[in-house]
């Protein structure tokens, strides 16, 4: 009987799938943009999320059912006036959360990394839109780390780019969002 069990274990690939929690303390998001005066940057290091990663023989085979959320007020630049203008642009009193995710994505192995591509959604300032998803992931025994960038036109989300000094300083409508998401495996 033991020989049959051993034989079956060799023939059947190891299949592991489960919901993976985001490790907030290791994850971050950076938002950068321009203004008529200088470039700027804000960060968010508090977020929550889950994703389901499927592994076959320790190789990442699928990623699905991903969700991510963060409070608008957790975005910080280190400058209180800029933070206040950012929160107002997000209409944070009516829409205090930024949400995103995807139901399924394509995975392609590239060396020791995995490229994830597909359609995702992004919801902010009360508007939900589909966006192209592209991330590079690395896998260790304990974590799945995904790094990606997304260009966003704030006006597509009905957001008004912030201004200051009676309109003399204007923030550009396009921002770049860089994310590093670390999930427990």
Buried (B, 14 or more C-beta within 10 A) or exposed (E): EEEEEEEEEEEEEEEEEEEBEBBBEBBBBBBEBBBEEEEBBBBBBBBEBBBBBBBEEEEBBBBBEBBBBBBBBBBBBEEEEBBEBBBBBBBBEEBEBBBBBBEEBEBEEEEEBBBBBBEBBBBBBEEEEEBEBBBBBBBEEEBBBBBBEBEBEBEEBEBEBBBBEEEEBBBBBBBBBBBBBBBBB
